[in-house]
Structures are given as C-alpha cells and as structure tokens.
Amino acid sequence: MQLSWQELIATSSVLSLFLVVWWLLEPWVPPISTNFGKMIYGALLGLTTILGMSMAPDFIQGFKFDLRHALIASSGLFGGPISAIFTALFSIVYRISLGGAGVIPGILGILITAVIGCIGYFLAGATKYNFSGSITFSVCVTLGVLASFFAIDESLRYALLGAVWAPFLTLTFCTTLVTALLLRMDLSRREAFAMNETYAAMVESLPDSLNVKDLDGHFIVVNEATARLMRAESANEMIGRTDFDYYPEELARQYRQDELAVIRAEETKLIEQRVTFHSGEKGWLSTVKVPMRNGKGEIIGLTTHNRDITAQYSGKSHYQKSESNTNSKTKLKKPSYKLSYNRLHLVDDAPSNTPQSQRLCSSKGMVNSVYHMDAEEK
C-alpha cells in the first residue's frame, strides 16, 4: 500500500485557508511582536493544524500522514516559543484524541518540529530568513519529521517508511518552504505598513513644513504644515501640483532651479530663500533639500524641509540698523557673526552703499549652505 500524493496534497488546502483568515483578521489581530499577538497567532495555526489532521484519512489503523509540520514549524519560526506552545498543544491534544498506535510517534514529531521552529526563531529572527535560509529551515523540519519514525515499532517502521517516504517527506519539505516564505512576506508587509503609519504620524506632528516631490517637481507627499505655509486649502489638495501653483512664476522658477541643482549635485543643501506668496506676503524660509533614493540608490525625488525664519530676519534687520548707526558715529568696524545650523557666516560690516561680502567658514561637512540675499537685507 502506497500513500496517495493526491490525498496528501488535498490536506495542504488548509494552508490557503489559514492565510485567507489571517489576512481577513489583520485589522483586529494584535501585532505578532506582542505576547498576546503570539498567542493569537499560535492558536490560529493550532486550529488550522487540527483541521488539516481531520481531513487526512487513516493510512493504516492509528496512523495519519498529513502536512501539520509545516504549520507547526512556521508557528515557532515567526511567533517563537509562545506561539509554538499554543500550536503544539492544540495539535497534541487532538492527536491524543484520535488514539491508535501512531500517538507516540505523532506527538514526538509535533514536539521536534516545534523545537526546530523555535531554534530558527532565535537564530535568525522572524523576518531575517532569505530564500536559502528558508530552504535550510525546511530541510531541518523534514529531517526532524523523519527522526520521529524511530518511535515506531521496528517491525512496522521500515514498511511504513518505504510506503510513505517519497510523498510525505517531499510534500513536508515543499509546504514548509512555501509556508515560511508566504508568512515571512506577509509579516514583512505588516511591519512595513506599521512603520509607514508611524512615519506618517511623525510627519504630521511636525510644526515645520515637510514634503516630497518627484523629479518633475510635483508634490507626492505633503504634511499639513506645508499646506499652511503655502496657503493651500489642505495637504491633499497639493498632491500633484507644483510650486508654480502657489508662488509667482519668477520665484517658482528660482525654486525649481534650486531643486535641479540639488538633484544634479546628488547631495544635501541648506538654502535660505526669500519667499513671496500670491497674496503678496513676503518672508524668509530656511530650507533643507535632500535627494530621495530608492533601494537601488537611484534618485527618484526630493525631500524638502522648510522653516519660516521671517521673525529672525526681522530681528536681525533691526539689529543691523542699530549696529550701523553705532559704527557711523564711532568710525569703528566690527565683524558680526551668524551661526546657522553647523555653518558659521562671517559678514564684514560695510557702509550701506557697499555690497556685503560673505565668507562661509565650515569644516568638513555633508551639507552645502547656499545663502540667497536681496537688496532688502542689505
């Protein structure tokens, strides 16, 4: 008598069922990174394992061959000991209820598989397995299942092994590999989604403007502070638009040239920009522009941080006028210093009809500082 490939493959349908249920319950199931989430994950896999075991017919009296080990191993691999204990406990209780001569080998196989899953959890972590690592893990699980055959009476062991080894061990390896890969991808997706939510909350909570543009200058990510700064109705309204929709054309063109210069240079720049809105309001912005890259290192856009420093400029203008009056009376010249981020600007005071000169003193840094000035600042 030979074990049917078709019957064994049919029991693998419970894997698809588990994944569908797992995805549907995502909004309500706590993260697997929490202990309660691990318990839920282990219990769901335990129930799925019971369903798969109930679908498998008796090969001979007291012996069932199914693909439970893929689910038990994945429970330990991604949920650690907490999850593995729940899945193994569900499986063992059900296997004992079935009875028969295969109870002891069945329990031993469950325990070996759970331990292998936990070892994988501690050695590589839940999301660190690549394809080759998943293959190694699946081989270990298959060998562990094979070891459980030694708990079978010797008079029956080799006859059973000869009848089932090809379909049983092959499909155990394949389903363990597929299950590990699918669950790893799903958990990675969940982690990325949670991280994106964290980033979104962080960006929205910033009092300063933060936005991302594509290479053509269109806004693709905007926080509410950006909308307030640019006098837009909302952040969503800005998506797909450009600076030309919010600034006078000449000023928007200058901003676009600044962006293109950053993209060409492929480096971060600090820029102090004069801003005039369509409403006629004027002010100053301290702007940091950073090229945004994809996983291949290619520049795919530009991240911009803006801070309104108009108030600082107003105070500076008043101070410069007072200092100029003092210098005109004492005929003395004093160098004044302005510290901007990690850059020291040295400005040589001069009569009002003489253009200001500027020396940029900086150590080896990663940020280039560009300082825009107009007649109003002089």
PLY file of the C-alpha trace (Angstrom):
ply
format ascii 1.0
element vertex 378
property float x
property float y
property float z
element edge 377
property int vertex1
property int vertex2
end_header
0.00 0.00 0.00
1.33 3.41 -1.01
0.45 6.84 0.37
-1.53 8.82 -2.19
0.05 12.05 -3.39
-3.40 13.41 -4.20
-4.77 12.84 -0.71
-1.73 14.44 0.87
-1.81 17.44 -1.47
-5.51 17.92 -0.67
-4.68 18.48 3.02
-2.39 21.37 2.02
-5.51 23.40 1.18
-5.71 24.29 4.87
-2.62 26.47 4.34
-4.54 28.65 1.90
-7.44 28.77 4.34
-5.18 29.90 7.15
-3.63 32.67 5.05
-7.03 33.97 3.99
-8.30 34.00 7.59
-5.04 35.59 8.79
-5.33 38.40 6.23
-9.02 38.99 6.97
-8.36 39.23 10.71
-5.43 41.64 10.26
-7.31 44.78 11.40
-8.39 43.09 14.66
-5.47 40.79 15.48
-2.75 42.42 17.63
0.77 42.57 16.15
2.75 39.35 16.39
5.51 41.34 18.05
3.37 41.38 21.22
2.91 38.37 23.50
-0.85 38.45 23.04
-0.36 38.58 19.29
1.87 35.50 19.50
-0.83 33.67 21.44
-3.46 34.50 18.82
-1.09 33.52 16.01
-0.27 30.18 17.70
-3.93 29.43 18.42
-4.97 30.14 14.82
-2.23 27.89 13.49
-3.22 25.23 16.04
-6.84 25.28 14.85
-5.68 25.13 11.24
-3.44 22.16 12.07
-6.38 20.33 13.66
-8.44 20.95 10.54
-5.68 19.51 8.34
-5.30 16.45 10.57
-9.06 15.81 10.50
-9.03 15.83 6.69
-6.33 13.17 6.42
-7.59 9.54 6.15
-6.00 6.76 8.19
-3.17 5.25 6.17
-3.34 2.21 8.37
-5.14 1.83 11.68
-3.86 4.50 14.07
-1.53 6.24 11.61
-2.33 9.52 9.85
0.01 11.33 7.48
-0.71 14.99 6.83
1.15 18.27 6.44
0.75 19.55 10.01
4.50 20.01 10.43
4.68 22.97 8.02
2.22 24.93 10.17
3.77 23.92 13.50
7.27 24.84 12.30
6.10 28.21 10.98
4.39 28.91 14.29
7.72 28.56 16.10
9.72 30.34 13.42
7.65 33.51 13.39
5.99 33.51 16.81
8.72 31.97 18.96
8.11 29.70 21.96
4.82 31.35 22.98
3.21 30.71 19.61
4.81 27.26 19.23
3.47 26.12 22.62
-0.09 27.03 21.65
0.10 25.35 18.23
1.84 22.23 19.59
-0.62 21.96 22.48
-3.66 22.14 20.18
-2.10 19.55 17.87
-1.06 17.16 20.64
-4.46 17.22 22.34
-6.20 16.44 19.07
-3.70 13.70 18.17
-4.23 12.05 21.55
-8.00 12.18 20.99
-7.57 10.24 17.74
-5.76 7.41 19.54
-4.11 4.46 17.81
-0.59 3.12 17.60
0.68 6.31 15.99
0.04 8.55 19.02
3.57 8.47 20.43
5.36 8.99 17.07
2.83 11.70 16.25
3.42 13.59 19.50
7.19 13.21 19.11
7.04 14.63 15.58
4.99 17.61 16.79
7.45 18.37 19.59
10.54 18.02 17.37
9.01 20.33 14.76
8.04 22.94 17.38
11.57 22.91 18.81
13.12 23.34 15.33
10.79 26.28 14.71
11.85 27.95 17.97
15.53 27.38 17.21
15.00 29.11 13.86
13.26 31.99 15.64
16.21 32.60 17.97
18.94 32.06 15.36
17.65 34.33 12.62
14.60 36.23 13.88
11.15 36.31 12.39
11.88 38.35 9.28
15.55 37.70 8.54
15.21 34.48 6.58
16.08 34.79 2.92
15.29 32.10 0.37
18.37 30.00 1.11
17.67 30.28 4.84
14.09 29.10 4.28
15.38 26.08 2.34
17.75 25.18 5.18
14.92 25.54 7.68
12.64 23.30 5.59
15.33 20.62 5.33
15.75 20.64 9.12
11.99 20.26 9.63
11.86 17.35 7.16
14.76 15.59 8.90
13.05 16.15 12.25
9.88 14.51 10.94
11.96 11.62 9.65
13.52 11.21 13.10
10.05 10.74 14.62
9.74 7.44 12.69
12.20 5.91 15.12
9.48 5.98 17.77
7.51 3.45 15.69
7.93 -0.23 16.47
10.79 -1.65 14.42
8.59 -4.34 12.91
6.42 -1.66 11.31
8.83 1.25 10.95
10.59 0.39 7.69
7.46 -0.92 5.98
5.70 2.38 6.75
8.71 4.45 5.75
9.04 2.62 2.45
5.38 3.25 1.67
5.18 6.94 2.55
8.65 8.48 2.41
8.51 9.90 -1.13
5.20 11.81 -0.99
5.25 12.53 2.75
8.78 13.87 3.10
8.75 15.66 -0.26
5.50 17.48 0.44
6.53 18.21 4.03
9.61 19.96 2.69
7.69 21.85 -0.03
4.82 23.01 2.16
7.21 24.10 4.93
9.20 26.14 2.41
6.10 27.73 0.85
4.52 28.44 4.24
7.70 30.03 5.60
8.13 32.23 2.53
4.49 33.36 2.40
4.29 34.13 6.11
7.63 35.94 6.01
6.38 38.12 3.15
3.10 38.80 4.93
4.75 39.72 8.24
7.26 41.94 6.44
4.34 43.70 4.73
2.62 44.21 8.09
5.79 45.62 9.64
6.28 47.96 6.69
2.66 49.12 6.95
3.02 49.77 10.69
6.27 51.64 10.10
4.63 53.76 7.39
1.85 54.67 9.80
4.45 55.70 12.36
6.30 57.82 9.81
3.05 59.42 8.67
2.11 60.31 12.26
5.59 61.72 12.84
5.47 63.85 9.69
2.00 65.19 10.51
3.02 66.10 14.05
5.95 68.25 12.90
5.33 72.00 13.21
7.64 72.57 10.23
6.89 72.01 6.57
7.97 68.60 5.22
7.20 67.41 1.72
8.41 65.12 -1.05
8.41 65.91 -4.77
9.03 63.70 -7.77
11.76 64.51 -10.28
9.38 66.78 -12.20
8.66 68.92 -9.15
5.18 67.58 -8.36
4.22 67.15 -4.71
3.69 63.49 -3.84
3.84 63.66 -0.01
2.79 66.76 1.94
2.12 67.40 5.61
-0.41 69.90 6.89
2.33 72.33 7.95
3.33 72.60 4.28
-0.26 73.40 3.32
-0.42 76.13 5.96
2.91 77.59 4.88
1.92 77.71 1.22
-1.60 78.98 1.94
-3.16 75.85 0.41
-6.59 74.61 1.44
-5.27 71.20 2.55
-2.36 68.83 2.15
-4.38 66.53 -0.12
-5.15 69.45 -2.42
-1.42 69.94 -3.04
-0.75 66.40 -4.30
0.21 66.51 -7.98
0.75 70.27 -8.02
3.99 72.26 -8.19
5.47 75.47 -6.76
4.10 77.31 -9.80
0.60 76.82 -8.37
1.49 78.69 -5.17
4.25 81.20 -5.92
4.77 83.92 -8.54
6.29 82.45 -11.69
9.70 84.09 -11.33
10.10 82.90 -7.75
8.80 79.41 -8.55
11.32 79.17 -11.40
14.13 80.06 -9.00
12.97 77.39 -6.58
12.89 74.86 -9.40
16.46 75.73 -10.34
17.50 75.17 -6.71
15.89 71.73 -6.82
17.55 70.77 -10.09
20.92 71.86 -8.71
20.45 69.54 -5.71
19.45 66.64 -7.97
22.46 67.20 -10.26
24.87 67.52 -7.34
23.30 64.49 -5.62
23.91 66.00 -2.20
22.04 67.72 0.60
21.84 71.52 0.58
20.78 74.14 3.09
19.20 77.15 1.40
17.82 80.36 2.87
15.13 81.52 0.47
13.18 84.73 0.04
9.50 83.90 -0.42
6.63 85.93 -1.85
3.17 84.38 -1.94
0.39 85.07 -4.43
-1.27 87.12 -1.71
1.72 89.46 -1.69
3.01 88.36 1.71
6.78 88.16 1.96
9.06 86.22 4.26
12.16 84.05 4.61
12.45 80.27 4.67
15.30 78.10 5.89
15.14 75.14 3.54
16.91 71.77 3.56
16.69 69.79 0.33
17.70 66.12 0.31
17.74 63.80 -2.74
15.48 60.79 -2.15
16.76 57.42 -3.41
15.17 54.04 -3.99
16.59 50.68 -2.94
18.95 50.70 -5.93
20.45 54.05 -4.96
18.76 55.90 -7.83
17.40 59.40 -7.16
13.63 59.31 -7.51
12.63 62.59 -5.90
13.45 65.35 -3.46
12.62 65.69 0.23
12.27 69.28 1.45
12.10 70.68 4.97
11.05 74.32 5.35
11.13 76.51 8.43
9.72 80.02 8.49
12.52 82.29 9.78
10.89 85.61 8.88
10.78 86.61 12.55
14.52 86.01 12.93
15.23 88.13 9.87
13.09 90.97 11.22
15.06 90.95 14.45
18.34 90.74 12.56
17.40 93.69 10.33
16.63 95.84 13.37
19.94 94.84 14.98
21.92 95.61 11.83
20.40 99.10 11.59
21.34 99.85 15.21
24.83 98.49 14.67
25.22 100.57 11.51
24.28 103.78 13.39
26.79 102.99 16.11
29.57 102.30 13.61
28.89 105.55 11.74
29.40 107.51 14.97
32.46 105.65 16.28
34.09 105.07 12.87
34.88 101.51 14.06
34.22 98.33 12.21
33.24 95.16 14.00
32.80 91.80 12.37
29.43 90.23 13.14
28.81 86.52 13.22
25.75 84.44 12.49
25.59 80.73 13.33
23.24 78.87 11.02
22.89 75.14 11.71
26.51 73.91 11.65
27.76 76.73 9.45
29.42 79.98 10.57
28.78 83.00 8.34
31.29 85.87 8.69
29.85 89.16 7.47
32.15 92.17 7.08
30.15 95.27 8.03
30.43 98.00 5.43
28.72 101.28 4.53
25.18 100.89 3.26
26.18 101.75 -0.33
28.79 98.94 -0.43
27.68 95.39 -1.34
28.05 92.98 1.55
30.66 90.27 1.26
30.24 86.90 2.75
32.70 84.29 3.82
31.49 80.79 4.55
33.53 79.12 7.25
32.87 75.42 7.52
34.60 72.24 8.50
34.28 69.07 6.52
30.53 68.64 6.50
27.91 66.96 4.40
25.59 69.93 4.00
26.35 72.69 1.49
24.99 76.07 2.51
23.59 78.44 -0.09
22.64 81.91 1.12
20.22 83.97 -1.01
20.25 87.71 -0.33
18.45 90.66 -1.87
18.51 94.40 -1.52
16.06 94.37 1.38
18.51 92.51 3.60
21.41 94.89 2.94
0 1
1 2
2 3
3 4
4 5
5 6
6 7
7 8
8 9
9 10
10 11
11 12
12 13
13 14
14 15
15 16
16 17
17 18
18 19
19 20
20 21
21 22
22 23
23 24
24 25
25 26
26 27
27 28
28 29
29 30
30 31
31 32
32 33
33 34
34 35
35 36
36 37
37 38
38 39
39 40
40 41
41 42
42 43
43 44
44 45
45 46
46 47
47 48
48 49
49 50
50 51
51 52
52 53
53 54
54 55
55 56
56 57
57 58
58 59
59 60
60 61
61 62
62 63
63 64
64 65
65 66
66 67
67 68
68 69
69 70
70 71
71 72
72 73
73 74
74 75
75 76
76 77
77 78
78 79
79 80
80 81
81 82
82 83
83 84
84 85
85 86
86 87
87 88
88 89
89 90
90 91
91 92
92 93
93 94
94 95
95 96
96 97
97 98
98 99
99 100
100 101
101 102
102 103
103 104
104 105
105 106
106 107
107 108
108 109
109 110
110 111
111 112
112 113
113 114
114 115
115 116
116 117
117 118
118 119
119 120
120 121
121 122
122 123
123 124
124 125
125 126
126 127
127 128
128 129
129 130
130 131
131 132
132 133
133 134
134 135
135 136
136 137
137 138
138 139
139 140
140 141
141 142
142 143
143 144
144 145
145 146
146 147
147 148
148 149
149 150
150 151
151 152
152 153
153 154
154 155
155 156
156 157
157 158
158 159
159 160
160 161
161 162
162 163
163 164
164 165
165 166
166 167
167 168
168 169
169 170
170 171
171 172
172 173
173 174
174 175
175 176
176 177
177 178
178 179
179 180
180 181
181 182
182 183
183 184
184 185
185 186
186 187
187 188
188 189
189 190
190 191
191 192
192 193
193 194
194 195
195 196
196 197
197 198
198 199
199 200
200 201
201 202
202 203
203 204
204 205
205 206
206 207
207 208
208 209
209 210
210 211
211 212
212 213
213 214
214 215
215 216
216 217
217 218
218 219
219 220
220 221
221 222
222 223
223 224
224 225
225 226
226 227
227 228
228 229
229 230
230 231
231 232
232 233
233 234
234 235
235 236
236 237
237 238
238 239
239 240
240 241
241 242
242 243
243 244
244 245
245 246
246 247
247 248
248 249
249 250
250 251
251 252
252 253
253 254
254 255
255 256
256 257
257 258
258 259
259 260
260 261
261 262
262 263
263 264
264 265
265 266
266 267
267 268
268 269
269 270
270 271
271 272
272 273
273 274
274 275
275 276
276 277
277 278
278 279
279 280
280 281
281 282
282 283
283 284
284 285
285 286
286 287
287 288
288 289
289 290
290 291
291 292
292 293
293 294
294 295
295 296
296 297
297 298
298 299
299 300
300 301
301 302
302 303
303 304
304 305
305 306
306 307
307 308
308 309
309 310
310 311
311 312
312 313
313 314
314 315
315 316
316 317
317 318
318 319
319 320
320 321
321 322
322 323
323 324
324 325
325 326
326 327
327 328
328 329
329 330
330 331
331 332
332 333
333 334
334 335
335 336
336 337
337 338
338 339
339 340
340 341
341 342
342 343
343 344
344 345
345 346
346 347
347 348
348 349
349 350
350 351
351 352
352 353
353 354
354 355
355 356
356 357
357 358
358 359
359 360
360 361
361 362
362 363
363 364
364 365
365 366
366 367
367 368
368 369
369 370
370 371
371 372
372 373
373 374
374 375
375 376
376 377
